[in-house]
């Protein structure tokens, strides 16, 4: 090898080593100050509760404060956008829901999946199919039969266009073979009021609040959208085992980092969360918020995001759903 070429290659290798050194050093002593976790939803909600359960334990385990910052608005896109623009140094993360895979199909966003690195699929949020008590059905099979006999007459509620409950209902309607009318609401409270009053036929909703009314006989619950039955309510069948094989449409909560965040930091956080969600006290907090602990890492979360983005995109296109 010619001397000048050898010298040039040696200099290039040294330069690359020096460029990588700060990032490696940064990862080695991380965290050495507080870490911000952006929650793009309001304080006190289920997403906020799950995030704080995890960040409380991260603070204890890693010796630095994990600070939750709520940035609500526009179906989670405001806070998510801020996360996308954050410095990728391991000191900013963002919590997202399944809506993260829906929003690109409905909104013009100033960020994309390429602006994030997946960290952890922290928990799932199964939805339960609650129906008005006067609806003359007691099983999902009976609902399908009744719906076909009353095509276009049944209504289903959700917290807004593009919400998980809306798209779950739209997909169920398509697979069941009868039309239902979507009724969007602003929040869960008015949904429950109208469902109890029989002004709306049904809703796919988390278990937390409606189940107490089902136990009192004021509502009926026909199925759960997860792949497995809810552990505390084993008599409620899944949609999949009630005539819709393969049906699984959970919402979920996950943690992302800005793209370019050192992989060593991403993997460390994912490993910590995998251990945290196994703790009995955390599992209880999740269950009380209607969530199931998961704790899988970056590769599984990336696969989930890709799968749900495809699924929701197909539902939105087929049902011609748009934000007015």
Steps between C-alpha positions, in 0.01 A plus 500: 500500500631843411610702805268794435199269456584311820533829686166624366317182601656511846394861544146420383468210745626718782251772412212252500612363835514847649157586359348190658671550834274777636185301426646190666612700803156660518334157500741362762418762765131537415298627681692771680210747519120495488319338205181640346219271388240681290142375534293652220177468700346666805615429857304240696392290204582133448801571276639747751448252785681218323790726404539633853495147643796414278690827544469481878684169493754618240582786734561257785694247294723739303561768763384800297157662485274409206271801463164459325397801293141507368461656153141419395321595182407391146463129580849484645679660205613819680702324769622235256626774266698652787653161570601464136688832513677430830875450517578127464722480805298263719346775709164520320249224434135508395210273588264411214180302459374294207375835368863560400445253214162649410591869485713486181195372312277785620720805561771693320784458749833676534667176609511135392601162642852566371532774763477244781680199639274236661581425863234295680147369450405558862137384518187407309155652549231247405160633399176336611178503302231647723141516376188670632306277738179518292670379182353149453835318480715320755788369288708628212343241273155633588618856436615406150168332427306799634722747315444328168126501559516872585767613257594865545290542816757434772737771628842482661674771700862609520698789643550645154569435134813290463501381861581134560139433598378657175731292281430185699128554447548570131703183456253291697212637292682405179588149617152440646336596173259772609507879517521691828486875553800656672418760766809700608512656846742728682620271774388182674254647752228598248540164328421318821203727571343435161583130508328466837203697367473284189560797268791316341505125436855406591859608554844342499648639820764415763378297794567752773170691539227320302557159661353608832177586320505167318529322834196694622302393194487849349714394201595177328855405407534258209869464419856630536721597204826349632641162400443368852218542752537758776640313801251645749201443269561153354135451397519778239606343167733661250366628170728249328340201671150638439501452125782730386823294493814711515320815617728700730477879530648618826602852563845518658751731665864513394815702552695660213823699484608757242678337205874490558479434872796272587389139469673413827267740682193375314584139585569588864161670542322214324670245728407700810135525393490126424593438864277774642178369342560161662471654846179413680433858611541631145279226361231602748528868401472404134200278563327774696538725197368228265838403353687172462880514562709405193859631516639389164788692345591698187472227235159379615372857533617582147314195369186605692514853360538370144218247541252743652585776254415266215184371670364843592588640160295228333204557733507876445519464124228235482262692725588833333574660838632856502539791740250768398 
